[in-house]
Amino acid sequence: KGWEGYNPDKMSSFNLYPNEVASDYAFLPFGAGKRKCIGDQFALLEASVTLSMIMNKFDFTLVGTPEDVGMKTGATIHTMNGLNMMVTPRSETNPIP
């Protein structure tokens, strides 16, 4: 038995958008329930380590103001105008400010 597809009968009357229950968890990045990814915790740990290594080697400065970024919400929170950053390598003599 595979994915049963989108089931509009599982939608509540007050919710206008598909959710993880009505779509058999297709909207979740690693799935859930019976179809949950077995490597999800490893992938999140690997992403955290990679991000920390990048943050250790570069400095990030916001271009513009926080108000320029904006925010929109949905299933997750997103920036409206992107998150423009200036990236500069850290010096070898002073790697961590």
N, C-alpha and C positions, 0 to 999 in steps of 0.2 A: 504494500500500500504506500503510495507516494503522496506528494503534495496535493491537497484537495482543491487548491485554488482559493480565490477570494469568495467568501460566503457572506452576502449582504444580510442574511438572516441573523448573523452574529453581531451585527451593528446595533448599538443602542439608539433609541429615537432622538437623543439629544446630541449625539456625536456626528458631525458632518463628514469626518475624514476617516479613511480606513485606519485600523490600529493593528497591533501585533496579534490579537486574538482573532479578529475577523479575517486576517490574511495568513493565518497559520505561521506566525512569527517571521514572515518574509521581510519585514521592515527592520529587524534587529540585525546589527552587523555580524554577530556571531551566532545568530539564531537563539532558540530557547526550546525548552521542552524536549521532546524526543529527538529533534534534529539539531541540538546544540553542538557547536564545534568543540571537539575535545582539546584543541590547542589554543583556546581563547586566552587563558591565563598566561601561557608562554608568549603569545603574540603581544599582549599588553605589557608584559615585563620587558620584552625585547624592544618595544617602542620607547619605553621609559628610559632604558639604558642608552639607546641611540640619541634620544633628545638630550640627555644629560651630557653626553660626549660632545654634541654640537654646542650646547650652551657653555661648556668649558673652554672651547676653542674660539668662540666668536662673541662679540658684543652686539646687542640689538638695541636700536634706538627707534622709537616711534616717530614716524614722519607725520607731522600735523598734530592735531589735538585728539583727545579721546572722543570728543563730540563728533569729529569727522568720521570716526569709525562707524557709529550707529549700531543698532542691534535689532534683529527681527527674530521672533520666536515661532516655533512650529513643534515638531517632534523633538528638536534640539534647538539650541540657541546659535544663531549665525550672525556674522557681521553683515551690514547692509552694503558697505563700500569697500570691503576687504580690510586687511590689517597691514598697511604699508609700513615696512620697517627698513632701516638702513643697517646693513650687516657689515661689520668690520672685524678683521682678524685681531685677536688679542696678541700682545707682544710676548715674545718668549721670556723676557726678563721679569714680567709682571703678569702671569697668566690669570690670576684671580684678583679683581679689584677689592 
